[in-house]
Amino acid sequence: MKQVAAIILFSMFSLSMTAQEIALLKYQGGGDWYANPTALPNLIKFCNQNINTAFKNKVETVTPGSIAIFQYPFIHMTGHGNVFFSNEEAKNLRTYLLGGGFLHIDDNYGMNKFIRAELKKIFPNKELQELPATHPIFSSAYNFPNGLPKIHEHDGLGPQALGLFDNERLILLFTFESDLGDGWEDPAVHNDPPEVRLKALQMGANIIKYVFEN
């Protein structure tokens, strides 16, 4: 009954794109799911002002096993550490993603080795694929001819935008070695130069625009 109710909720949402909202995923495992508290509010403000979205200012928090996730077309996830999905949570996330939902995971440094194993619980037969710089997500609102921008440096590695697909639809985006969320935060948090912060917000807007128009 829980799954049927979730599908009904998601179907109702899918028929009305006026309820544009973003939610933050609260997960188990001990990782700091609450990292970058000013990031999503700032991204929402930027998108509402620049790409004609109509998001509510308040960011709701949802858990991976809840029916509530089906009310949101876009869920954001971040952190630095461990992530754990129970089998029930993995099943619920799989239903959500295959039913039209989208999950953006932004590694805030230290999340990579944990999240990859948990994604295998959701989709055992799917592999993350690196998006080429020619993918339309890099030009949906602002042009990034070289692909995902680098916001903060950690290990000297290049930024990667990795996706999971259902047929040709991008259902999950994992941004790695970029730290987009840090760039979305209030200027005083990381003291990023204005041009770096703008670049992060513009790439975030690209992700939003692409998801809501595809």
N, C-alpha and C positions, 0 to 999 in steps of 0.2 A: 504493500500500500504506500509505503514511503516513497518508493521509486516512481510509482504512478502519479502521486501527488506532485512530485518534483517535475515530472515531464509536463503535467498540466500547467504548473506555474510558469515553466519556461516557455511553453507554447503561447500562453497569454502575453508574456513579455514580448515574444518575438513579433507579435502582431501589432505592437505599439512601441515604436522606437522613440516616443516622446519621453519615456522614463529613462533618460540617459544617466546612468550612475556608475561610479567606480567603487569597488570594495577592496579592502585590504585583507589578505589571508592570514589568519592566526593559526599557526600549526604547532604540532607537538615536537618534542625532541630536545628542547632546551635552547634552540637558536633564538636570537633576538628578532623575532618577527616584527617587532615594533620599532625597529631602527628607522632613522630618517623621518621623524614625526612631522616635519614641516614639508616634506617632499611632495606628497600627493596633493595637499591643499594648494601648494604653489603651482603645480602642474595644471590642476583644474582651473585655477584663476587664469593662467596663461592661455589655456585652450579656449576658455569662454571669451577671452578678449581678442583672440587672434584667429581662431579657425571656426568660429560660429557654433561652438557646442553650447549646451545648456545644462551642464552638470550642476547638481546641488553642491553647495560648498562643503557640507559635512560628509566626511568619508566614513562609511560604515565598515565594521569589522565582521568577517564571517569565518566560520570554521569549515574545513574541507569535507566533513561528513554531514553538514547541515543541509536542509531543504532551502535555506536562505540564499545559498549561492546561485540558485536558479533565477533569482530576481535581478541578477547583475550580468550584463553582457561582457563586462571587463573586470577581471580580478587581478590585483597586483600583489606580488610576493617578494619579500626581500629579507636580508639578514646577513650575519657573518658566520653562523655556526651550524650546528646539527639540525637536521630536518627528519621527521618521521611521520609517515602516513600509515595508519592501520589498513588492513585489507578492506574494511568497509569504507574508509575514507577514500582509498584509491579507486574503488568501484564507483563511488559517488562522483568523484572528479572526472572519471572516464565518461560517465553518463552526461555530465555537464559539458565537457569539451566536445563530445561527439554530437550533442544536441544543439550546438550553436554557440557555446560559450568560448571565452578566450582567457588564457592565463599568461600574464607577463611576469617572468621571474628575473629579478635584477640582482645579480650576485654582488653583495656589498663587501666582498673579499672574505673568503673562507667558507663559502657555501657550496662551492662547486662539487667537491668529492662526495658530499652528502646527498645533494639533490639529484644527482645522476642515478644513484641507486634507487631512490624513491620514484623517479619517473618510470623506471622499469616495472614497478608495481602497477602503475597506471596503464602503461602500454608495453607489455613484455616484448612485442614484436616490432616496435618502432624504434628508430635510431634518430638522434639529433642530427640535423643537416645544417651546415653553415650556409647562411643566405649570401648570395653574391651581391656585390655592390650595385648590380643592375636591378636588384629586386625592387619593386615599386614602393616598398615600405620606406625606402631611403629617398623618395622623391614625392611622397603623397601630399606634403604641404611645403616642405623646405628641401632643398637639394643637398644631398650628402654623396657626392660622386665617388668617394672612397669608402662608402659604407659606414658602419657604426663608428661614431667619434670616440676618442679617448678623453675621458674627463679627469680621472685620477690615476696616477702611476703606482703600481705595487711591485710587480715581479719582472718588469721589462718586457712583458708579453703584449702582443697586439690585441685589440678588442675584437670580440667575436659575437655575432648575432646568430644564434643557433635555434632552429625551429623544428617543431613536430607538425606533421601534416595529416589531415584526413582527406584522402584523395588529393585534390589540389588546394584545399583550404588550409591556411595556416591557423592552427588551433592553439599553439603555445609558442612563446618566444622567450628564450633564455639569453639575456645579455650578460656577457662574461668579460672580465678585464676592462670594463668601461667605467662603471660606477655612475651610471646615469642619475640614480637617485640622490647621490651626494650633490650633483650639480643642480638638482631641483630644490635643494634645501635653501633656507633663508641665507642671504649673503654672509651674514656674520658667523655662520656655523663653520664653514670651511675657508672663508676668505678667498674664494675663487675669483679670478678676474671676471669682469662683466661679460666679456666675449666667450669665456669658457662656460659660464652659467647659461648664457643665451643659447649656446650650442646644445647643451644638455636639454634645455626646455624645448627647443625646436625639434630635436630628435624624439623626445617624448610626445610632442604634438603629432609628429609623423606616425608614430605607433597608434595613437588614438584614432587619428583620421583614417588610417588604413583599415583598422579593425572595424570601425563603425560604417565603413563604406563598402566592405567586402563580405 
